Amino acid sequence: MNEIVKANKKNSLKYLGWALVGGLIGGIPAEFIAYVTDIDAIAAMGTAGGVLVLLNKKINNEK
């Protein structure tokens, strides 16, 4: 049972890391566009989109 918990924790941390990378990949360009256009919602949408796209790609590649 303890081994299963450790494996799940390791996978969770791995996905958290990829979520942070995806947020940066989508968020940095979106933040620039939000700054130029003065529309703050673009930054949040770009960050969330980057996280979703990268995590979806990583999860599907593991299957």
C-alpha positions as CSV (number, residue, x, y, z in Angstrom):
1,M,0.0,0.0,0.0
2,N,2.8,2.4,0.9
3,E,4.4,1.8,-2.5
4,I,1.2,2.8,-4.3
5,V,1.0,6.0,-2.3
6,K,4.6,6.9,-3.2
7,A,4.0,6.2,-6.9
8,N,0.9,8.4,-6.9
9,K,2.7,11.2,-5.2
10,K,5.5,11.0,-7.7
11,N,3.1,11.1,-10.6
12,S,1.2,14.0,-9.0
13,L,4.4,16.0,-8.6
14,K,5.4,15.2,-12.2
15,Y,2.1,16.6,-13.5
16,L,2.4,19.6,-11.3
17,G,5.7,20.4,-12.9
18,W,4.3,20.0,-16.4
19,A,1.4,22.2,-15.4
20,L,3.8,24.9,-14.4
21,V,5.8,24.6,-17.6
22,G,2.6,24.8,-19.7
23,G,1.5,27.8,-17.7
24,L,4.7,29.6,-18.6
25,I,4.6,28.5,-22.2
26,G,1.1,29.9,-22.6
27,G,1.2,32.6,-20.1
28,I,4.3,34.6,-21.2
29,P,3.0,35.4,-24.7
30,A,-0.5,35.9,-23.5
31,E,0.7,38.3,-20.8
32,F,2.6,40.3,-23.5
33,I,-0.6,40.4,-25.7
34,A,-2.6,41.4,-22.7
35,Y,-0.2,44.2,-21.9
36,V,-0.2,45.5,-25.5
37,T,-4.0,45.4,-25.8
38,D,-4.8,46.3,-22.2
39,I,-7.2,43.4,-21.9
40,D,-6.2,41.5,-18.7
41,A,-8.4,38.5,-19.3
42,I,-6.2,37.4,-22.2
43,A,-3.4,36.5,-19.7
44,A,-5.5,34.2,-17.7
45,M,-7.0,32.5,-20.8
46,G,-3.5,32.0,-22.3
47,T,-2.1,30.5,-19.1
48,A,-5.0,28.2,-18.6
49,G,-4.9,27.1,-22.2
50,G,-1.2,26.4,-22.0
51,V,-1.7,24.2,-18.9
52,L,-4.5,22.3,-20.5
53,V,-2.8,21.7,-23.8
54,L,0.5,20.5,-22.4
55,L,-1.1,18.3,-19.7
56,N,-3.4,16.8,-22.3
57,K,-0.5,16.0,-24.6
58,K,1.6,14.5,-21.8
59,I,-1.2,12.3,-20.5
60,N,-2.1,11.1,-23.9
61,N,1.5,10.3,-24.7
62,E,1.8,8.1,-21.6
63,K,-1.2,5.9,-22.6
